[in-house]
């Protein structure tokens, strides 16, 4: 079978979902299938075929002002001709969309269907009905994150997006998915429920997965990492991924202030773009009196990223937005680290509350910080929850299981 993946981003170092796409492609190649990835680049000079992780990658040029995303993502005409050429050259049996809502656009699904391919789309986020990360659904600080309203409507979206609001956007996406997509997946049941609440037909939940490393960082590598960042003898919390207020970074800084009296040696490593931390969060950390407890590592890849996970005692994902799955949770579990994760979204399907970590509302600072404190103050509990997390990863979230489910979908009777 020839399987073509669609992903706006083709650098596995940029995000967990992109890494998973290439891991899935690698697993499918091991089983005798041919795979390739179509992605996009901002510089026209980079729009050339290449290989990433031994996978053929077609890089198509796309650049436009982001304020027009709601229009361009419907049909990006820059992509039409080069993508048509890829379809004619590669002749896929299956086209599996992963991330298409910014540059590749939904029209690539229509082109794929017209080319005779079986078309699938996996929703990794809420952008089939929301313009961003669904930050308005819980009522915010005023309601303590308990006033749930997940349905998109003009009365909410126009004040949020203003001139970026595109009338008919969501109806157009529903039409394309209904007409040209054979199977539409969500990466968690929580996401599937919220998509259905917005009149989208979800055929199946296919949970994310991880192709875990054969070997983890050695004790010497971990010790070296800790020395490098001044973490020797410290209790280390970690947060990673895209740094944004909606990812709960600011809330975590507030929690540090609560934790400090009991755990004066606690440190928080922030595994994300240093310039973002310095510009958006360092002033808040200073105002809260916890700046000395924060260790920004900048963006990490490969061995350094693995060492950071291994050096942490507790991993934290305090997202305020609807966190659809949280692949970083799996990456922490790979290293046998307990996770304290947000109650918003699909994290509760990954982290088993009270067994592999804790689930809590990040607006409730005392409860969330209390869960962190429980792990910092009880080494036996911390180690056992980390061990259970690793076992849960191996039993439920391996890349082989993801490949099995995708192949089942590729050959589903609905696609025949």
PyMOL commands that set and color helices and strands:
alter all, ss='L'
color gray80, all
select helices_A, chain A and resi 16-30+44-46+66-72+77-90+107-114+140-143+154-164+169-180+189-197+219-228+245-247+249-260+274-288+291-293+302-311+327-334+347-350+365-376+379-396+399-410+413-415
alter helices_A, ss='H'
color red, helices_A
select strands_A, chain A and resi 2-7+34-41+50-52+55-61+94-99+118-123+183-186+204-205+235-240+266-271+294-296+314-317+338-342+357-360
alter strands_A, ss='S'
color yellow, strands_A
deselect
rebuild
show_as cartoon
